[in-house]
Amino acid sequence: MKKKLLAVTLAAAMTASLTACGGSGGDGGDGGDGGAKASDGGVSITVFNSKIEVQAQFEEMAKEYSEATGVDVEVYYSNDTVAAHLATKYSSNDPYTLSMVDAKDVYSLAEDHAIDLTGEKWVEKTNYALSVGDKVVGFPVCVEARGLIYNADAIEKITGETFKPEDYATLDAFQGLLEQLVAGGMETPTGIMKEDWSLAGHFLSEVYEMQDDVDGFISALHGGTADLANNAKWNGKMDYFDTMMKYNYAAGSAIAAEREVSEQKLAEGEIAFMFGGNWDWSMINAYEYSENMGIMPVPENTSDGTNKKLVGGGSKYFFIDSSENTSEEQRQAAKDFLNWLVFDEAGNSFLTEKCALVPAYSNIDAAGLDPLSISVKVYADAGNLIDNYNYLPDDHFSLCGAAFQKYLAGQTDRAGLASEIEKYWSSTAPVEH
């Protein structure tokens, strides 16, 4: 498998631009865990990353950043839910200096565990900072959006026509295109990720996010008064999902399909469509990918306009630990790191080129964005993003994801899946916000 490598080298740029940064703007303090100093006498900070797609990039960056600044940076990832993992760290009095989490985690953790970032200069450069009460506590890492990823080169090779996503906003038009692709030799033009976070966290959540009153709909699900099986948005999304299943390259063993295989098939044009988000580029770019790719809204037979928009917004947020286990020197080093991401050319390149993330800051040049992120930026700039619902309970991914996997495997029907989702919500308290 031949890998493509991004031609970005950060070490030299870091060395040149960060020697003055140092990470020690504070006056020091009593780091309760004794970890404020690295072995060479410098500041040591820990970073929790909950975004697996960029773990390797963060680890590489940490080494280079440490060498350039003298701040010892260690990056960690956990397969546990964010809430459970961080709860363990807090209970052992060993919190991370910086934690990258979802918006709902910031809302639930900030009051007890996050410092006030209101005065930081990056706040003026973004529309996505998170506040609790009158304090800014969440640093937005990027803007992300999800929809249907397409390989236009693969499509055009068969149709002989320029692919225009807007021509396939309805499910009827989309299915017609799939039939054309099959007739032209692409026997199975779609792929489906079977992971619970994709099925329940990304796809199923669109059923909630596209309701007229999202909070009201969630409350109705919890109260047992929402009739999911007869909900127009549910059935519109499931009609699309059934179409994807019909043309799925792994239809015979859909629940065993490996994400890496699906990403490679999409990248190299063996399939033409897969639901996902711009974060998928961090995997697609490892293969012999087509240059002409992008993200389009999920096709749906509707007149409400939602089939002309992606779902997205600010995604992943850093907060800095406020406990006595973190020293003021460490907190200043963490602030310096966040400012490096926003205001330093090397930090910008790390976000947009190394991690393939759409910047959440107006001052960051996005010229080096990948094709999927370019799509997201186009929709974002045009105001065509439907807001994420940031308050899914922690077990929504696993429990509703498992129910959706049963449907994908043909072990239950649409009515059965709807019933399982309703049962989940009736026994789960919505997240307060």
C-alpha atoms as one frame of an Amber mdcrd trajectory, in Angstrom:
protein
   0.000   0.000   0.000   1.669   3.159  -1.168   1.359   6.076   1.235   1.205
   9.730   0.308   3.062  12.072   2.635   2.138  15.685   3.297   5.075  17.916
   2.546   5.029  19.804   5.804   8.024  20.110   8.138   7.340  21.925  11.393
  10.501  21.527  13.432  12.560  24.238  11.766   9.697  26.720  11.802   9.044
  26.010  15.459  12.671  26.504  16.384  12.758  29.855  14.605   9.467  31.230
  15.896   9.036  29.791  19.353  12.305  30.270  21.177  10.815  33.402  22.703
   7.630  31.606  23.693   9.211  29.463  26.363   5.892  28.568  27.945   6.713
  30.128  31.303   4.777  33.374  31.471   3.549  32.592  34.999   5.390  32.974
  38.250   5.351  29.290  39.050   3.319  27.591  41.721   2.876  24.527  43.802
   2.103  21.818  41.212   0.308  19.426  43.527   1.421  16.330  41.659   5.039
  17.444  41.484   4.858  17.313  37.686   5.282  20.988  36.898   8.909  20.543
  35.960  10.382  18.325  33.300  13.509  16.332  34.056  15.692  19.071  32.575
  14.096  21.741  34.745  11.623  23.029  32.135   7.851  23.107  32.299   5.970
  19.871  31.655   2.364  19.756  30.406   0.063  16.909  29.452  -2.512  16.986
  26.661  -5.553  14.747  26.329  -6.656  14.190  22.731 -10.093  12.665  22.105
  -9.753  12.803  18.318  -8.156   9.532  17.217  -7.714  10.644  13.591  -4.998
  13.103  14.588  -3.297  11.241  17.440  -0.193  10.465  15.387   0.016  14.068
  14.223  -0.304  15.344  17.794   2.401  12.989  19.026   4.774  14.153  16.299
   3.946  17.786  16.987   4.538  17.307  20.739   8.073  16.087  20.132   8.910
  18.953  17.800   7.233  21.555  19.996   9.105  20.266  23.041  12.428  20.444
  21.229  11.743  23.960  19.980  10.381  25.523  23.185  11.809  23.508  26.066
   8.257  22.774  27.238   7.872  19.037  27.724   4.570  18.060  26.051   3.039
  14.599  26.342  -0.101  13.667  24.399  -2.501  10.930  25.488  -5.548   9.192
  24.011  -8.041   6.790  25.591 -10.624   4.413  24.138 -12.870   5.018  27.155
 -15.611   7.632  27.005 -14.285  11.101  27.719 -16.353  11.506  30.883 -15.259
   8.173  32.345 -11.610   8.671  31.457 -11.373  12.178  32.850 -13.301  11.193
  35.971 -10.587   8.622  36.658  -7.880  11.242  36.202  -9.620  13.680  38.525
 -10.238  11.073  41.218  -6.548  10.185  41.213  -5.553  13.881  41.421  -3.710
  13.538  38.128  -5.595  15.781  35.657  -4.342  16.696  32.216  -3.096  20.246
  31.811  -5.028  20.569  28.551  -8.002  18.403  27.618  -9.542  18.281  24.138
 -13.180  17.227  24.471 -16.620  17.659  22.904 -18.826  20.651  23.650 -21.079
  18.682  25.988 -18.053  17.702  28.059 -17.015  21.334  28.400 -20.485  22.241
  29.645 -20.461  19.449  32.216 -16.864  19.840  33.393 -16.002  23.512  33.119
 -17.498  24.792  36.362 -15.365  22.463  38.454 -12.318  21.904  36.287 -11.663
  24.734  33.779  -9.994  28.120  34.095 -11.412  31.353  32.699  -9.984  32.142
  29.252 -12.031  35.283  28.628  -9.016  37.573  28.406  -7.086  35.520  25.858
  -6.457  37.316  22.571  -7.647  34.403  20.403 -11.197  34.909  21.709 -11.611
  37.878  19.361 -10.650  35.756  16.361 -13.400  33.117  16.585 -17.175  32.786
  16.649 -17.028  29.332  18.198 -15.557  29.811  21.696 -17.606  28.120  24.420
 -18.753  30.012  27.485 -20.267  28.848  30.740 -21.995  31.674  32.516 -20.007
  34.803  31.721 -16.675  33.035  31.283 -15.035  31.719  28.115 -13.804  28.237
  28.985 -13.573  26.305  25.700 -10.968  26.882  22.964 -12.415  25.686  19.606
  -9.908  23.484  17.819 -11.601  23.475  14.426 -14.801  23.602  12.413 -16.103
  20.255  11.233 -19.099  19.139   9.246 -20.568  15.880   8.041 -22.473  14.726
   5.039 -21.937  12.459   2.050 -18.317  12.265   0.881 -18.003  11.838  -2.880
 -15.266  10.989  -5.357 -16.100  13.166  -8.335 -13.318  11.735 -10.504 -14.729
   8.232 -10.127 -18.230   9.456 -10.935 -17.202  11.516 -13.950 -15.147   8.658
 -15.353 -18.392   6.744 -15.830 -20.929   9.493 -16.545 -18.689  11.582 -18.777
 -20.212  14.699 -17.218 -19.051  17.174 -14.593 -20.375  16.089 -11.228 -22.501
  18.769  -9.569 -23.576  17.743  -6.044 -26.536  20.123  -6.078 -28.067  18.085
  -8.916 -28.470  15.137  -6.538 -30.047  16.761  -3.485 -33.094  14.495  -3.656
 -32.970  10.783  -2.999 -34.695  10.075  -6.306 -31.972  11.883  -8.250 -29.254
  10.273  -6.157 -30.591   6.774  -6.716 -30.744   7.472 -10.432 -27.046   8.354
 -10.364 -26.226   5.168  -8.466 -28.025   3.124 -11.121 -26.034   4.947 -13.796
 -22.796   4.117 -12.011 -23.764   0.454 -11.706 -24.657   0.320 -15.389 -21.300
   1.891 -16.185 -19.331  -0.787 -14.364 -19.155   0.369 -10.716 -21.094  -2.554
  -9.337 -21.205  -1.301  -5.748 -20.809   2.506  -5.573 -21.302   3.048  -1.825
 -19.618   2.250   1.477 -20.917   2.432   5.062 -18.850   2.845   8.193 -20.109
   0.396  10.815 -18.571   2.138  13.852 -21.058   3.081  16.577 -19.844   6.685
  16.694 -20.495   7.058  12.964 -23.914   5.406  12.980 -25.253   6.862  16.230
 -23.086   9.913  16.862 -22.977  11.290  13.328 -25.792   9.849  11.233 -28.609
   9.195  13.717 -28.029  12.566  15.354 -29.014  14.254  12.077 -32.543  12.995
  12.704 -32.542  15.106  15.880 -30.622  18.071  14.487 -32.985  18.562  11.564
 -36.165  18.724  13.625 -37.901  22.108  13.870 -37.436  22.061  17.655 -34.470
  19.879  18.570 -34.746  20.185  22.349 -38.488  19.678  22.168 -38.033  16.543
  20.097 -35.463  15.110  22.521 -37.824  15.887  25.409 -40.635  14.116  23.571
 -38.428  11.069  23.033 -37.596  11.033  26.729 -41.231  11.478  27.668 -42.372
   8.700  25.370 -44.556  10.931  23.209 -42.399  11.081  20.065 -43.540   8.669
  17.370 -40.203   8.052  15.693 -41.531   5.465  13.248 -43.871   8.063  11.742
 -41.515  11.011  11.913 -40.848  12.503   8.482 -37.188  13.265   9.121 -36.532
   9.787  10.527 -38.058   8.134   7.479 -36.302  10.478   5.067 -32.913   9.686
   6.585 -33.653   5.972   6.766 -34.766   5.901   3.115 -31.348   7.307   2.272
 -29.625   4.790   4.552 -31.484   1.894   2.938 -30.305   3.132  -0.460 -26.714
   3.190   0.759 -27.150  -0.345   2.103 -28.528  -1.565  -1.219 -25.412  -0.446
  -3.125 -22.892  -1.123  -0.332 -19.702  -2.848  -1.458 -19.749  -4.835   1.798
 -23.460  -5.661   1.732 -22.807  -9.335   2.416 -20.830  -8.568   5.576 -21.607
  -4.933   6.335 -20.931  -5.184  10.035 -17.440  -6.567   9.396 -16.346  -3.833
   6.982 -13.143  -2.174   8.136 -13.059   1.593   8.084  -9.589   1.676   6.513
 -10.785  -0.481   3.618 -13.805   1.746   3.012 -11.663   4.882   3.136  -9.192
   3.401   0.654 -11.914   2.306  -1.759 -13.398   5.796  -1.664 -10.022   7.511
  -2.001  -9.013   5.443  -5.003 -12.403   5.541  -6.739 -13.492   1.934  -6.344
 -16.611   3.331  -4.664 -18.061   6.815  -5.117 -19.898   7.683  -1.888 -19.567
   7.250   1.881 -21.148   9.177   4.740 -18.557  10.920   6.899 -16.919  14.250
   7.594 -13.886  16.324   6.728 -11.964  14.518   9.488 -11.875  11.503   7.159
  -9.220  13.217   5.068  -6.648  12.282   7.681  -7.190   8.676   6.560  -8.002
   9.238   2.876  -4.719  11.050   2.297  -2.783   7.895   3.172  -3.817   6.338
  -0.124  -3.595   7.117  -3.838  -6.519   9.501  -3.503  -8.374  11.390  -6.198
  -7.881  15.134  -6.108 -11.494  15.873  -7.056 -13.380  14.961  -3.890 -15.745
  16.771  -1.551 -18.695  16.580   0.841 -22.334  17.140  -0.086 -25.538  17.136
   1.995 -27.283  13.805   2.527 -29.792  13.347  -0.343 -33.384  13.331   0.847
 -36.797  13.707  -0.738 -37.771  16.810   1.200 -38.728  20.407   0.566 -37.529
  21.790   3.903 -34.084  22.803   2.603 -32.099  20.551   4.922 -30.876  18.535
   1.945 -28.940  21.609   0.853 -26.935  21.956   4.057 -24.235  20.073   5.948
 -24.405  19.542   9.702 -21.526  21.028  11.640 -19.901  23.862  13.524 -17.207
  24.218  16.129 -15.775  20.809  16.945 -13.525  19.700  19.782 -12.544  22.165
  22.471  -9.542  22.554  24.736  -9.937  23.569  28.350  -7.158  24.155  30.877
  -7.236  22.491  34.270  -8.021  24.741  37.231  -7.070  22.407  40.087  -4.226
  22.743  42.571  -2.612  19.774  40.806  -1.715  22.100  37.936   0.694  24.959
  38.601   0.363  28.508  37.299   3.513  27.875  35.281   1.881  24.903  33.598
  -1.289  26.855  32.937   0.722  29.616  31.290   2.520  27.042  29.150  -0.882
  25.686  28.099  -2.058  29.191  27.185   1.131  29.703  25.177   0.436  26.509
  23.275  -3.097  27.631  22.375  -1.780  30.975  21.182   0.812  29.148  19.096
  -1.967  27.254  17.327  -3.803  30.470  16.461  -1.091  33.061  15.865   2.035
  31.207  14.768   2.549  30.099  11.175   3.802  26.701  12.284   0.803  26.249
  14.566  -1.513  27.205  11.712   0.185  24.710   9.416  -0.138  22.014  12.041
  -3.909  22.519  12.223  -4.714  23.005   8.542  -2.105  20.880   6.775  -0.861
  18.254   9.212  -4.249  17.599  10.820  -6.375  18.650   7.811  -8.672  20.722
  10.043 -10.827  23.690   9.048  -9.650  26.572  11.260 -12.114  28.151  13.685
 -10.204  31.458  13.593 -10.626  34.315  11.139  -6.914  35.141  10.980  -5.758
  31.680   9.868  -5.093  31.322   6.154  -6.951  28.268   4.870  -5.201  28.124
   1.482  -3.678  24.735   2.270  -6.935  22.962   3.092  -7.696  19.528   1.704
 -10.663  18.913  -0.658 -13.090  17.822   2.089 -12.255  20.780   4.286 -12.627
  23.120   1.324 -16.182  21.810   0.909 -16.918  22.443   4.573 -15.534  25.974
   4.386 -17.718  26.742   1.348 -20.860  25.638   3.192 -19.776  27.397   6.401
 -18.979  30.670   4.631 -22.387  30.571   2.920 -24.197  29.988   6.218 -25.248
  26.513   5.110 -24.368  24.562   8.249 -27.047  23.099  10.495 -25.868  23.290
  14.101 -24.524  20.214  15.844 -26.561  18.905  18.771 -23.911  18.970  21.480
 -25.788  17.268  24.297 -25.978  13.579  23.480 -25.607  11.427  26.625 -22.287
   9.612  26.915 -23.817   6.183  26.256 -25.757   7.280  23.153 -22.926   6.221
  20.836 -22.561   2.759  22.310 -26.191   1.831  22.974 -27.892   3.427  19.975
 -24.861   2.517  17.877 -25.276  -1.146  18.793 -28.959  -0.962  17.841 -28.044
   0.609  14.491 -25.424  -2.072  13.888 -28.161  -4.696  14.268 -30.113  -2.911
  11.542 -27.047  -2.706   9.310 -26.528  -6.448   9.804 -30.147  -7.230   8.894
 -30.995  -8.418  12.406 -33.873  -5.967  12.901 -36.144  -3.845  10.717 -36.775
  -0.105  10.673 -39.655  -0.325  13.133 -37.529  -2.404  15.487 -34.679   0.093
  15.328 -37.053   2.985  15.998 -38.436   1.113  18.990 -34.949   0.528  20.425
 -34.050   4.197  20.053 -37.287   5.270  21.729 -36.617   2.801  24.533 -33.138
   4.221  24.993 -34.384   7.799  25.326 -37.267   6.903  27.615 -34.786   5.507
  30.133 -32.110   8.203  29.672 -32.277  11.686  31.077 -31.404  14.338  28.470
 -28.262  16.316  29.234 -29.127  19.561  30.986 -27.955  22.717  29.243
